[in-house]
Amino acid sequence: MRYILATHTGKGFYTHEDRMKMPTFKFSDGLAIIEGECDEWIKRVNGKEITEIEANNILKQKFDESKANEIAEKTKELKDLKNKDYDKSDITIR
């Protein structure tokens, strides 16, 4: 596997010919994970090859950021629910 930092350039970024040369191609948020002949593709998209450790660090950082954002969102939802005024006029205590 090779790990490449690249910017998605739109049409022609990953072509049918690329699919034939690179049977494994995963791209997300600027990181491509590739198996196969990809030197021409790297050059065409101005990619930069990085190590597996660097790729793992990037993925871990993105995961941590995602979880932090999710926690912040859920914390806000909880705070909003706690602060919400409820109509208690129809509650009967027996």
C-alpha positions as CSV (number, residue, x, y, z in Angstrom):
1,M,0.0,0.0,0.0
2,R,1.1,3.5,-0.7
3,Y,-0.2,6.6,1.1
4,I,-0.6,9.8,-0.9
5,L,-1.6,13.3,0.1
6,A,-3.5,14.9,-2.9
7,T,-6.1,17.5,-3.6
8,H,-9.2,16.3,-5.5
9,T,-9.0,18.3,-8.7
10,G,-12.4,17.3,-10.1
11,K,-13.0,15.7,-13.5
12,G,-10.1,13.5,-14.5
13,F,-8.8,13.1,-10.9
14,Y,-9.3,9.4,-11.0
15,T,-10.0,8.0,-14.4
16,H,-10.9,4.6,-15.9
17,E,-7.3,4.1,-16.8
18,D,-6.3,4.8,-13.2
19,R,-8.8,2.1,-12.1
20,M,-7.1,-0.4,-14.3
21,K,-3.6,0.4,-12.9
22,M,-4.7,0.8,-9.2
23,P,-7.1,-1.9,-8.2
24,T,-7.2,-0.6,-4.6
25,F,-7.9,3.2,-4.5
26,K,-9.5,4.8,-1.4
27,F,-9.6,8.6,-1.2
28,S,-11.0,10.7,1.7
29,D,-10.2,14.2,2.9
30,G,-7.0,14.5,0.9
31,L,-5.5,11.1,1.7
32,A,-5.4,8.4,-0.9
33,I,-4.6,4.8,0.0
34,I,-3.5,3.0,-3.2
35,E,-2.3,-0.4,-4.3
36,G,-1.0,-0.7,-7.8
37,E,1.0,1.4,-10.3
38,C,0.3,5.0,-9.2
39,D,3.5,7.0,-10.1
40,E,1.8,8.7,-13.1
41,W,-1.3,9.5,-11.1
42,I,0.8,11.0,-8.2
43,K,2.6,13.2,-10.7
44,R,-0.6,14.2,-12.5
45,V,-2.3,15.3,-9.3
46,N,0.8,16.8,-7.7
47,G,0.5,14.2,-4.9
48,K,3.0,13.7,-2.1
49,E,3.8,10.2,-0.8
50,I,3.9,9.8,3.0
51,T,4.7,6.9,5.3
52,E,2.1,4.6,6.8
53,I,2.9,6.1,10.2
54,E,2.1,9.6,8.9
55,A,-1.1,8.3,7.3
56,N,-2.2,6.7,10.5
57,N,-1.5,9.9,12.4
58,I,-3.6,11.9,10.0
59,L,-6.4,9.4,10.2
60,K,-6.3,9.3,14.0
61,Q,-6.3,13.1,14.1
62,K,-9.4,13.3,11.8
63,F,-11.1,10.6,13.9
64,D,-10.3,12.5,17.2
65,E,-11.6,15.8,15.6
66,S,-14.8,14.0,14.5
67,K,-15.4,12.6,17.9
68,A,-14.7,15.9,19.6
69,N,-17.2,17.6,17.2
70,E,-19.8,14.9,17.9
71,I,-19.3,15.3,21.7
72,A,-19.7,19.1,21.4
73,E,-22.9,18.7,19.4
74,K,-24.4,16.2,21.8
75,T,-23.4,18.3,24.8
76,K,-25.2,21.3,23.2
77,E,-28.3,19.2,22.5
78,L,-28.4,18.1,26.1
79,K,-27.9,21.6,27.4
80,D,-30.7,22.8,25.1
81,L,-33.0,20.1,26.4
82,K,-32.2,20.9,30.1
83,N,-32.9,24.6,29.5
84,K,-36.2,24.0,27.6
85,D,-39.4,25.1,29.2
86,Y,-42.0,22.4,29.2
87,D,-45.8,23.0,29.5
88,K,-46.6,21.3,32.8
89,S,-50.3,22.4,32.9
90,D,-51.6,19.0,31.9
91,I,-49.7,17.0,34.5
92,T,-51.8,15.5,37.3
93,I,-50.2,14.5,40.6
94,R,-52.0,11.9,42.6
